[in-house]
Amino acid sequence: MTDLTRGWARQQDAVDELAFLRDRVYRPDPELLYLDGNSLGMLPMATRERMHRLIDEEWGRNLVRGWQHWATLPLDVGDRIGTLIGAAPGQVVVCDSISVNLYKLAVASLQAQPGRKVLVTDTGNFPSDRYVLQGVAERCKGQLRLVPTDPVLGVTLDNVRTYLADDVALVAFSHVDYRSAAINDVVTLTEQAHRAGALVLWDLAHSVGSVPIDLDAVGVDFAVGCTYKYLNAGPGAPAFLYVRRDLQDRLANPIQGWWSAADPFDMEAPYTPAAGIGQWQTGTAPIPGLVAVDVGAGLLAEAGVDRLREKSIRLTEYLIALTDAWLTPLGFAVASTRDPERRGGHVVLANDEAYRISLAATAAGVVGDARPPNLLRLTPAPLTTSFADVWEAVSRLRDLVASNAHLALPAQRARIT
Ligand SMILES: Cc1ncc(COP(=O)(O)O)c(C=O)c1O
């Protein structure tokens, strides 16, 4: 049985080899317990310094001359992210948002395989993924096929089988489910989709820097991911995309922006796509965001994704043990799988008052978030969270729910949760 004393949590922190990283992020409010790093990661101290240098020296002083070294950042930082997701150099580029990158790859997949008109995803995939795929299917005169998502286990092989046939162009799932935290089985599902002759795309938004993945070894065709969650690159920092090397020039980017061209400054020439992964860019690279991605990816590389994952499992197991002891008697239920091998970096708790509890928790200095229909999402990001933080967060939640403090708050959902 887990020891539920604060002393035990402190002992774990004392021997945690990643504990030093907790002080690498900006903490203007030392009392704040931040359990929402899978929505927006914290601000690394190194990013503050790097941003100041970018603004004062690189932009302020160098002005347009900065492009001499900024121009290759999308590919250089892409390679750095590649080391976190098992991608050899030259297959990852940092650009656009997940939504735009998914659009480019979905259209390219349909256009490269005229006999295949179907896109497959799952009913519980992140809304933007479903919306983009639905729009692409409609505009390309194709069809979107939706596999039912298990609310705890995510996409199961048994469910997927009946949705795959020789008319499927692309199968797109999330590696870690944004609500339940279920880890989908990348190896088996990729193999199954390939057996049907389809291309496969994985959305790594909730896994990059949190749950290891080995894209090259598995033979994944495409991946997309964002950098503002576990990569701590800040609000609106650019996303990334991975295209397996041998597909990069066989498929065409449907958004032929100048940054996807072979020579962007040969302005008289007709469009010729860049060779390799560079073709998958669109327009001007967002340099402040890219610089922040560079620092964030460096921090994760220093920690090591395997070590982070190991700590993350221990933190989420501890969070669940505290929940069972203190929150279940108050009406919460653990809604993520209890199998740590199948659970990503966050835990969801079901409670019909999840939204108001999330508001009250924020007021009490415990920041998580609520997701419909009745879920409270809590993320002890291993880079920035200690065992003592988890102990303190769950005890504050217990106290506020026991006192019914949340019932005084408005039940009407705000636009942003
Ligand atoms: C799983 C997943 N996919 C896609 C997105 C959307 O990403 P973007 O805003 O970069 O298009 C998110 C955003 O949180 C997400 O969690």
The ligand as an SDF file (V2000), in Angstrom:
LIG
                    3D

 16 16  0  0  0  0  0  0  0  0999 V2000
   -4.4200   15.9360  -29.6600 C   0  0  0  0  0  0  0  0  0  0  0  0
   -4.4490   17.3050  -30.2380 C   0  0  0  0  0  0  0  0  0  0  0  0
   -4.4700   17.4600  -31.5780 N   0  0  0  0  0  0  0  0  0  0  0  0
   -4.5350   18.6820  -32.1450 C   0  0  0  0  0  0  0  0  0  0  0  0
   -4.5600   19.8170  -31.3920 C   0  0  0  0  0  0  0  0  0  0  0  0
   -4.6570   21.1530  -32.0710 C   0  0  0  0  0  0  0  0  0  0  0  0
   -3.3960   21.6670  -32.3180 O   0  0  0  0  0  0  0  0  0  0  0  0
   -3.2070   23.0450  -33.0950 P   0  0  0  0  0  0  0  0  0  0  0  0
   -3.8740   24.0870  -32.2910 O   0  0  0  0  0  0  0  0  0  0  0  0
   -1.7080   23.1980  -33.1300 O   0  0  0  0  0  0  0  0  0  0  0  0
   -3.7880   22.9130  -34.4430 O   0  0  0  0  0  0  0  0  0  0  0  0
   -4.5120   19.7280  -29.9960 C   0  0  0  0  0  0  0  0  0  0  0  0
   -4.5340   20.9370  -29.1550 C   0  0  0  0  0  0  0  0  0  0  0  0
   -4.4800   20.9220  -27.9650 O   0  0  0  0  0  0  0  0  0  0  0  0
   -4.4800   18.4400  -29.4070 C   0  0  0  0  0  0  0  0  0  0  0  0
   -4.4770   18.2720  -28.0820 O   0  0  0  0  0  0  0  0  0  0  0  0
  1  2  1  0
  2  3  1  0
  2 15  2  0
  3  4  2  0
  4  5  1  0
  5  6  1  0
  5 12  2  0
  6  7  1  0
  7  8  1  0
  8  9  2  0
  8 10  1  0
  8 11  1  0
 12 13  1  0
 12 15  1  0
 13 14  2  0
 15 16  1  0
M  END
$$$$
